[in-house]
Amino acid sequence: MLSLQKAASILGAFSAEQPEWGVRALAAHLTVPRATAHAYLAGLTDAGFLRRTPAGKYRLSWHIAEMGAHLTSALPWFPDARALITRLALEVRSVAFLCILEGEEVVCAIRERHPDADIDLPLDIYLPATATASGKILYAHADLQPREFAALTVNSITTSDEWRTEVARVRRRGYAYSIEEWIMGQCTLGVPYRHGGQVVAAIGVQMSARRYLREERSIRERVLSIVQEEDRG
């Protein structure tokens, strides 16, 4: 049986830029054997999440769109948040994201990429809470304590003392950043997204560390300005 993480990796590979995959191409993309990629694709097709084209490639099925419609209809703030992610991607010329909590899991629900962004669109759906800007924001405002620390790079937070200091900083500043803590060579800046007075998501931008560190202040000011403008609207 496919694990949820494997299924998420495969489904996350489909995008507007890459709406369909063949077995060979997906295997190379995921760095797995062709037989493994074929088994993944066949399993998801049998489950109704993918469909096979006449050319023998695979696309997302309409079942995915139906499920997404049911999910987002239950979240009255989602359409405005999606529009905000599009605006962030366009104006900051980066990857923009929206993440939510499912229990203690940090889930990336939306990603959009400007064509001129200097990183590729990440495919991970479930993110490490202690190594990402969105995880720091969501955990800080939900007052959650991590069960473990993901030591993904030399910059990752790995102790409770570091975590407490970081959470206090996030609450004080109103934003969070991850500087090569999740992926070497990449940085993220995140801010809380509120609805009805509650933090319901974390939104922000992701880009190369080189660009972020060079333009940190202007990027932060632009993101905060856009979010505050939407709040006033």
N, C-alpha and C positions, 0 to 999 in steps of 0.2 A: 504493500500500500504506500502511496506517495505521502511523504511527510508534508505538513503544512508549509514548512519553510521551503522545501523543494518546489511545491506547487506555486508558492508566492514568487519564487525566483523566475519560474517559467512564465507565469502570467505577467510579471513585471517587465519581461523582455519585449512585450508587445506595446507599441506606442504609435502615435500619429506618424512619426518618422519611419517606424519599422512595423507596419501593420500586419505583416505576415512573415512566417519563418518556414524554411525547409529543415529537414532533419539534420543535414550536414552542417548548415550554417548555424543552427542553434547549438549543436554539439560543440562547434568551435567557439562560439560566443560564451558558453557556460563552462568550457574546458572539461567536458565529460565525453565518454565514448559515444559513438553514434548509436549503438544499441540501447544505451541508457537514455539518450535524448528521445529516441523513438518510443521507448516504453513510457516516458513521461508524457509525451504528446498524445499517445494512444489512450492512456489513462484519463487524461483531462478531456479528451474528445468523448470518450464513453460516458464521462460524468456530465457532459453537456456544456462544459465551459469553453471548449474550442470546437471549431468546425473545419473540415478538410475541404480545400478548394478543388475545382476540376484539374488544376495543375499539380495537385499532390502536395501543396503546402498547407499551412495551418493559419487560421485567423481566430480572433476572439468571436464567440457566439453571441447572439442577441440575448441569451440568457444572462450574460454578464451585465448588459445594459439594463435589463429588467431588474436584476438584483440591486444594481446601483441606484436606480430610480426609487425603489422601495426604501433603500437606506437613506438617501438624501431627503426624501419627502418627510422623513421623521425628524430632520434637523432643519428648523426654519432659518437658521443662520448660514446654511451651507452655500446657497447661491451667491450671497454677498461675499463670502469668504473666497469662493472660487474666482470671482471677478477681481478681488484684491490680489490674489496670487498671480493672475495674468498681468495685472498692472505692475506688480513688483518685478516680474521677469522682464517686462518690456522696458521699464524705466531704469532699472539697475543693470540691465543687460547681463543677466546671470541665470542660474537655476533658482527658481523660487519654490517653496514647499509649504505644505500645511500638514501638521501632525496632530494626532489625537491619542488619548489613552484608552486602551481596552484592558480594564483591570490594571495590571502593572506593566503592560506591554505598550511601548511607544510605536505607533503605527503611522507610517507616512501615507496619508489619504490622497494627496494631490502633489504632483510635481509638474512644473512647466519650465521649459528651457528656451531662452532667447537664442536665435541662430548664431549670435556672436559670443555666446558664453564661452569661457575659456576652459570648461570641463565638460565631460560627457554627462548625460543624464544618469544619475545613480539608479540602480535597480532594486536595492534592498527595500523591503516593505516594513519589516520589523527592525527597529533601530536600538542600539545600546543606549540606555537612559543616561548613564554617567559620562558618556563620551561625546554626546551631541548637544547642541544648543537647545533643540526642541525638548529633549529629555530633561535637561536641567530646568527649563521653564515649567514643564508639566508636573514634574515631581515636586518642585518648590511650591507651586500653588496648590497642589493636592496634598501637600505635607506627607509625601511618601518617602520611605527610607529604602534605599536599594538593598536587595538581598546579596548582591555581589558586585564587584567592579570589573568592568571589561578593560583589560590591559591590552588595547589594540595597537598603540604606538607608545613611544617613550614619553609622550606628553599626556597620556591618559591619566585620569584621576584613579588612584589605587588604594586610598586610605579613607577612613571615616572622617578624620580631621580635615583633610583636603576637601572632602565633599561638603562638610558643614560650612567651611569658609566660602566655598563656591556658591552654595545655596543662599547664604546671607548676602553675598554680592549681587546675585541675580535679583533678589527681592528688593534690595536697596536701589539698584540702577534701573530696574524695569526692563532689562534685556539680558540676553546671554550670548556668549560666543563659544565656539569650539575651534581652537587653533591647532590644527593637525593632531587632534586627539582621537578622531575616528579614522580618518584616512590621511596618510602622509601626503603633503603637498596641497591639501584642501582645507578651507576654513568655512564656517557657517556663522551667521548672525541671526538670532531669533528673538521674537518679541511675543508677548501674550496676545491672544485674540479673545476678546470678551463679547459675551451676549447675555443680556439680562443681568449685568453686574457680576457675572461669573466668567472665569477663564475656561473656555471650552476647547481651545486648541492653541497650538504654537505655530506661528508663521515666520518666514524669514527667507534669507537668500544664502546660496552656497556658491563658492567660486574657488579659484586657485589661491593658495596661500600667498603667492607673489603679489597678486593684484590686491587681495584683501589688506595685507600689511602695508602696501604702498598707499592705499586709498581709504584706510580704516575709518577715519573721522568723517569723510564726506559720505561714505557708504552708510555708516550708522545714522548720520543726520538725515539722509534721504529716506531710508527705510522708516525711521521714527516719524518723519514728517508725513509720509504717505499714510501710515497707519493712523496717526492722530487726525489727519484730514478725513479719513473714512469714519472714524469715531464721531467726529463733529457732524458729519453728514447724516 
